[in-house]
């Protein structure tokens, strides 16, 4: 999953992001969220995902970054996941690891891209082999499925809750259809970060809809978002 190279602390001053009232940590201590981009309340994408007939799982075409403890949990279920996946277990992970505070344990690595996308895509039908395995076995998918898969099309970049870059640049096939990014991911935010964050985001969503906060995109994406209202911060 590509990171957003355009994210900058100056976005706060320009009105593209807002500081939250406090720091919110996910269940495993990371990521933490300190700021939000209000455009998550107006950008839209197709939901529910499995009713889509045109994307061919394009959201998974780049693979995903996964913290090392989560990789270990997935590997522990390799025997059950492997028959469903499009790649063998020795093809699942890139060898390079990196430090990133937006992941539990601050260490992560990427899934390999095999065929049409992530190594965990099912080769014979739509969807994720990890998610399918969990459903088949009655396991809560949050126990195994990577957090950034569940949060997509939202992501956390340097503690900022923002649209995934595919949404801002409109390379995701299903953008501009259906529900907002926030509403589509609200239940996952509730699971990972808790009720207080969702309550604060709900309040900001109301302000975004009423024009009290800006939902503008950074200038490098603005020409792609001409259909979205560019709202000024209220006094």
BELGIMO-V36325 format. One line per field, one symbol per residue. ss: DSSP state (h for helix, s for strand, l for the rest). burial: I if it has 9 or more other ideal C-beta (glycine too) atoms within 8 Angstrom, else O. A space follows every 50 residues. Layout:
ss: ???
burial: ???
This chain:
ss: lllllllllhhhhhlllssssssssllllllssssslhhhhllsslllhh hllllllhhhllllssshhhhhhhhhlhhhhhhhllllhhhlsssssssl lllhhhssssslssllssllsllllllshhhhhhhhhlllhhhlllhhhh hllssssllsssslhhhhllllllslllsshhhhhhhhhhhhhlhhhhhh hhhhhhhhhhllllllllhhhhlllllllllllll
burial: IOOIOIIOOOIIOOIIIIOIOOOIOIOOOIIIIIIIIIIIIIIIIIIOOO OOOOIOIIIIIIIIIIIIIIIOIIIOIIOIIIOIIIIOOOOIIOOOOOOI IIIIOOIIIIIIIIOOIIIIIIOOOOIIIIIIIIOOOOOOIOOIIIIIII IIIIIIIOIIIIIIIIIIOIOIOIIOOOOIIIOIIIOIIIIIIOOOIIOI IOOIIOIIOOIOIIIIIIOOIIOIIOOIOOIOOOO
